[in-house]
Amino acid sequence: MAAAAVGRAVNSAKHALAAGQSIAILLHKRSFLGLPSENILACGRAPSSFIEHRNSTLDVTGLANGRLSLLRFMGSQPGNLDLVAKTENDSIGESVEEIYEKMLKSVEAKTMPPNAWLWSLIGSCNTREDIKLLFKMLQSLRIFRLSKLRINSNFNCHLCLRVTEACVRANSLDYGMKALWKHNVYGITPTIASAHYMLRHAKKNNDTKLMVDIMKLLSRNSLPLQAGTADIVFSICYNAKRWDLISKFSKVFVQADVKLHRATFDSWMEFAAKMGDPLAIWEIEKLRTNAIKHHTVSSAFSCAKGFLLEGKPASAATIINALNENLPDDKKPNIAGELQLLVSEWPLEILKRFKENERKVISSMMAASLNKDILSMISSLKDMGLEVLVDFQEIKC
């Protein structure tokens, strides 16, 4: 009796797969081959990470284990494994339109399309028209899941990332932004990982407008900011020379109590030094010391520049000397390079921030002051016993 029941169940699964139907149609049964209903779904098509039945949601690990369990039962008959493999690969080589039409016919026939078809649809999207069909299908699947399968939950987080990648690949960023909406008709669960993918695209293209729009979406949809988010945002602002934006978003991250990475503090402080803003340097340094104990070469030299801007060359020399004493031997050569950049490039970077009419009046005064203080700092470093190898002819103040 038990053997006959197992045989009938296996045959039911085979027929459903052969017809291109989802194993979800078997969910009205409480068990299948002695396995829980989660494992019934797992015998569908991989990857199966976005399928949920009416009572539970599958994760990737559960899917893998469940799929293996079922295949062990079906593996006794060679044709069964061939059938599963065929179903997983039956969309390869098809166009987006063909996959969409095939899925649409399945939905119209009131059967859930195999999830492998959806993954194939996502992976095949390369144009804006493809993305439109993808989102149209996602909305249809969302309605089908609600009305026929009684599944109220969204697809899982992994789907959001893959959809976002497809939108960026197809240069349809407005649809990618829709994937970050908390409340949407597509069943997409927005994630910070998807936002990071779009932010990296903005960084690659030096697109500050896209970055601003994404940050607004994160705020409106209550997506949690992370240290990785700050890394990308600060990098975009630094590369685009947008001090106004880094000042704005730094407040957002600080208020959200995000623990910034060491490299983020370095770029933030370096930007403040290039702007010639000692007050900003000390504000950032206060935040940095609360989070990170030791200086990096970059943060120490930013502080030294802050002292030079305040006319305190002895204090600038002291912090560089302290850095030299505490820095590992393999990193000490970096000090000479940073010292040369301070002498030859940093003063010009400060003067560039002034407008042309201001530069004529201010530059001569500031240049003279910086030149004097830099020479005094180098003299102090020599008095402290630090070997200073600087080309004084490159002092461009």
C-alpha positions in Angstrom: 0.0 0.0 0.0 2.7 2.5 1.0 4.8 1.6 -2.1 1.8 2.2 -4.3 1.2 5.6 -2.7 4.8 6.6 -3.2 4.6 5.5 -6.9 1.4 7.5 -7.5 3.0 10.6 -5.8 6.1 10.3 -8.0 4.0 10.0 -11.1 2.0 13.0 -10.2 5.2 15.1 -9.8 6.5 13.8 -13.1 3.3 14.7 -15.0 3.3 18.2 -13.4 6.9 18.8 -14.4 6.3 17.5 -17.9 3.4 19.8 -18.4 5.5 22.7 -17.3 3.4 23.2 -14.2 4.6 24.2 -10.7 4.8 21.6 -7.9 2.7 24.2 -6.0 -0.4 22.5 -7.4 0.4 19.6 -5.0 0.3 21.7 -1.9 -3.2 20.7 -1.0 -1.7 17.5 0.2 0.0 17.6 3.6 2.8 15.3 2.7 4.6 13.9 -0.3 6.8 10.8 0.0 6.8 11.5 3.8 8.4 14.9 3.3 6.9 18.2 4.5 5.3 20.5 2.0 8.4 22.8 1.9 10.3 19.9 0.3 7.6 19.4 -2.3 8.3 22.9 -3.6 12.0 22.2 -3.5 11.6 19.6 -6.3 10.6 22.3 -8.7 13.4 24.2 -10.4 16.6 25.7 -9.1 17.2 28.3 -8.0 14.0 28.1 -6.0 14.7 30.8 -3.5 11.6 32.9 -4.2 8.9 30.3 -3.9 6.6 30.3 -0.8 3.6 28.2 -0.1 0.7 29.3 1.9 2.1 28.5 5.3 5.8 29.1 5.1 8.7 30.7 3.2 11.6 28.7 1.9 15.2 29.8 2.3 18.0 28.7 0.0 19.3 26.1 2.5 15.9 24.5 3.0 15.4 24.4 -0.8 18.7 22.6 -1.3 18.1 20.0 1.4 14.5 19.4 0.3 15.5 19.1 -3.4 18.2 16.6 -2.5 15.7 14.5 -0.4 13.2 14.3 -3.3 15.8 13.5 -5.9 17.0 10.6 -3.7 13.5 9.1 -4.1 13.2 9.9 -7.8 16.8 9.0 -8.6 15.9 5.3 -8.6 14.4 5.9 -12.0 16.9 7.5 -14.5 14.2 9.2 -16.4 13.1 11.3 -13.4 16.4 13.1 -13.1 16.5 13.8 -16.8 13.0 15.3 -16.5 14.0 17.7 -13.7 17.1 18.8 -15.6 15.1 19.3 -18.8 12.5 21.5 -17.0 15.3 23.6 -15.5 16.9 24.3 -18.9 13.9 24.5 -21.1 14.1 28.3 -21.2 17.7 28.5 -22.4 18.0 30.2 -25.7 14.5 31.7 -25.7 13.9 35.4 -26.0 12.4 37.6 -23.3 9.2 37.8 -25.3 9.0 34.0 -25.7 9.6 33.4 -22.0 7.0 36.1 -21.0 4.4 34.6 -23.3 5.0 31.1 -22.0 4.7 32.3 -18.4 1.6 34.3 -19.2 -0.1 31.3 -20.7 0.7 29.4 -17.6 -0.9 32.1 -15.4 -3.9 32.3 -17.6 -4.3 28.5 -17.3 -4.3 29.1 -13.5 -1.0 27.3 -12.9 2.0 28.8 -11.3 4.9 29.0 -13.9 8.1 27.1 -12.9 10.3 29.5 -11.1 13.2 28.6 -13.4 11.3 30.5 -16.1 11.3 33.7 -14.0 15.0 33.4 -13.3 15.6 32.9 -17.0 13.4 36.0 -17.7 15.4 38.1 -15.3 18.7 36.9 -16.6 17.7 37.6 -20.3 16.7 41.2 -19.8 19.0 43.6 -21.7 16.7 46.3 -23.0 14.1 48.7 -21.5 11.4 46.8 -23.3 12.6 43.6 -21.7 12.4 45.2 -18.3 8.9 46.4 -18.9 7.8 42.8 -19.6 9.6 41.6 -16.5 7.8 44.0 -14.2 4.5 43.3 -16.0 5.1 39.6 -15.3 6.1 40.2 -11.7 2.8 42.1 -11.1 0.9 39.2 -12.7 2.6 36.7 -10.5 2.0 38.8 -7.4 -1.8 38.8 -8.2 -1.8 35.1 -9.0 0.0 34.3 -5.7 -2.5 36.3 -3.7 -5.7 35.2 -5.5 -4.9 31.5 -6.2 -2.2 30.4 -3.8 -3.2 32.7 -0.9 0.4 33.8 -0.5 0.4 37.3 1.1 4.2 37.6 1.5 6.5 39.1 -1.1 9.2 37.3 -3.1 12.4 37.0 -1.0 15.3 39.5 -0.9 17.4 37.7 -3.4 14.9 38.4 -6.2 15.1 42.1 -5.5 18.9 42.1 -6.1 18.7 40.2 -9.3 15.9 42.5 -10.6 18.0 45.5 -9.7 21.0 44.1 -11.6 18.8 43.5 -14.6 17.5 47.1 -14.5 21.1 48.5 -14.3 22.2 46.2 -17.1 19.3 47.4 -19.3 19.9 51.1 -18.4 16.4 51.3 -16.9 17.3 52.9 -13.6 13.7 54.2 -13.0 12.5 50.6 -12.8 15.5 49.8 -10.6 14.3 52.5 -8.2 10.8 50.9 -8.2 12.5 47.8 -6.7 13.4 49.9 -3.7 9.8 50.9 -2.9 8.6 49.3 0.4 5.1 49.1 -0.9 4.9 48.0 -4.5 2.6 45.9 -6.7 5.4 43.6 -7.9 5.9 41.5 -4.8 9.5 42.8 -4.5 11.1 43.0 -1.1 13.5 46.0 -1.2 17.0 45.5 0.3 20.0 47.6 1.2 22.1 45.3 -1.0 20.1 46.3 -4.0 20.5 50.0 -3.1 24.3 49.4 -2.9 24.3 47.9 -6.3 22.7 51.0 -7.8 24.9 53.3 -5.7 28.0 51.5 -7.2 26.6 52.2 -10.6 26.2 55.9 -9.7 29.8 55.8 -8.5 31.0 54.3 -11.7 29.3 57.0 -13.7 30.1 59.8 -11.2 26.3 60.4 -11.0 25.6 62.5 -7.9 22.0 63.0 -8.9 21.3 59.3 -8.9 23.0 59.0 -5.6 20.8 61.7 -4.1 17.7 60.1 -5.5 18.7 56.7 -4.0 19.4 58.2 -0.6 15.9 59.8 -0.7 14.3 56.4 -1.4 16.2 54.7 1.4 14.9 57.3 3.8 11.3 57.2 2.6 11.2 53.4 2.6 12.9 52.9 6.0 15.8 50.9 4.6 18.6 50.7 7.2 21.8 52.6 6.4 25.0 50.7 6.8 28.7 51.5 6.9 29.0 50.1 3.3 26.4 52.7 2.3 28.5 55.5 3.7 31.6 54.1 1.9 30.0 54.4 -1.5 28.3 57.7 -0.8 31.4 59.4 0.6 33.4 58.1 -2.3 31.0 59.5 -4.8 31.0 62.9 -3.1 34.8 62.9 -2.9 35.3 62.0 -6.5 32.8 64.6 -7.7 34.3 67.3 -5.4 30.9 67.9 -3.8 31.6 69.1 -0.3 28.0 70.2 0.1 26.7 66.7 -0.4 29.3 65.0 1.8 28.4 67.5 4.6 24.7 66.8 4.1 24.8 63.0 4.1 27.5 62.8 6.8 24.9 64.2 9.2 22.4 61.6 8.0 24.8 58.8 8.8 25.9 60.2 12.1 22.2 60.7 13.2 21.5 57.1 12.2 24.4 56.0 14.4 26.2 54.2 11.6 29.6 52.9 12.6 31.8 54.4 9.8 34.8 52.5 8.5 38.3 53.7 8.9 38.6 54.4 5.1 35.4 56.5 5.2 36.8 58.7 7.9 40.1 59.1 6.0 38.4 60.3 2.8 36.1 62.6 4.8 38.9 64.2 6.7 41.1 64.5 3.5 38.2 66.2 1.8 37.9 68.7 4.6 41.6 69.4 4.5 41.4 70.1 0.8 38.6 72.5 1.4 40.8 74.3 3.9 38.2 73.9 6.7 40.0 73.3 10.1 36.7 73.3 12.0 35.3 70.5 9.9 38.6 68.5 10.4 38.3 68.7 14.2 34.6 67.8 14.1 35.4 64.7 12.1 38.4 63.9 14.2 36.2 63.9 17.3 33.9 61.3 15.7 36.8 59.3 14.5 38.6 59.0 17.9 35.3 57.8 19.4 35.2 55.0 16.9 38.9 54.2 16.1 41.8 54.4 18.5 44.8 54.8 16.2 45.6 57.2 13.4 46.1 56.2 9.8 48.7 58.0 7.7 45.8 59.9 6.0 44.0 60.9 9.2 47.2 62.1 10.9 48.2 64.2 7.9 44.7 65.7 7.7 45.1 66.8 11.4 48.5 68.2 10.6 47.0 70.2 7.8 44.3 71.4 10.2 47.1 72.7 12.5 48.8 74.4 9.6 45.6 76.1 8.6 45.4 77.5 12.2 49.0 78.7 12.0 50.3 76.0 14.4 53.3 74.3 12.6 54.8 72.9 15.9 51.5 71.0 16.6 51.5 69.8 13.0 55.1 68.5 13.4 54.2 66.8 16.7 51.3 64.8 15.3 53.4 63.6 12.3 56.3 62.6 14.7 53.8 60.7 16.9 52.5 58.9 13.8 56.1 57.9 12.9 56.7 56.5 16.3 53.5 54.4 16.4 53.3 53.3 12.8 54.6 49.8 11.8 57.9 49.8 10.0 56.4 48.6 6.8 54.1 51.6 6.6 56.6 54.3 7.6 57.7 54.9 4.0 54.2 56.3 3.3 55.0 59.2 5.6 57.6 60.6 3.2 55.2 60.4 0.3 52.4 62.2 2.2 54.8 64.8 3.4 55.9 65.5 -0.2 52.2 65.8 -1.3 51.5 68.2 1.6 54.4 70.4 0.3 53.8 70.2 -3.4 50.0 69.7 -4.0 47.9 70.5 -1.0 48.4 74.3 -0.9 47.3 74.6 -4.5 44.2 72.5 -3.8 43.2 74.9 -1.1 43.6 77.9 -3.4 41.5 76.3 -6.1 38.4 76.5 -4.0 38.3 80.2 -4.2 36.6 82.0 -7.1 38.8 83.7 -9.6 38.2 87.2 -8.2 38.7 86.1 -4.6 41.9 84.1 -5.5 43.8 87.3 -6.6 43.2 89.0 -3.2 43.5 86.0 -0.9 45.9 83.7 -2.6 49.0 85.8 -2.1 48.3 86.2 1.7 47.4 82.6 2.3 50.2 81.3 0.1 52.8 83.3 2.1 51.3 82.1 5.4 51.2 78.4 4.4 54.7 78.6 2.9 56.1 80.0 6.2 54.2 77.4 8.4 55.2 74.4 6.2 58.9 75.4 6.4 58.6 75.8 10.1 56.9 72.4 10.5 59.6 70.7 8.5 62.3 72.4 10.6 60.5 71.1 13.8 60.4 67.6 12.4 64.2 67.7 11.9 64.7 68.9 15.4 62.7 65.9 16.6 65.1 63.6 14.9 62.9 62.7 12.0 64.6 62.3 8.7 62.8 64.5 6.3 63.4 64.0 2.5 61.4 66.8 0.9 62.1 68.6 -2.4 61.7 72.2 -1.2 61.7 73.5 -4.8 58.3 71.9 -5.2 56.7 74.1 -2.4 54.0 75.7 -4.5 52.5 78.3 -2.2 
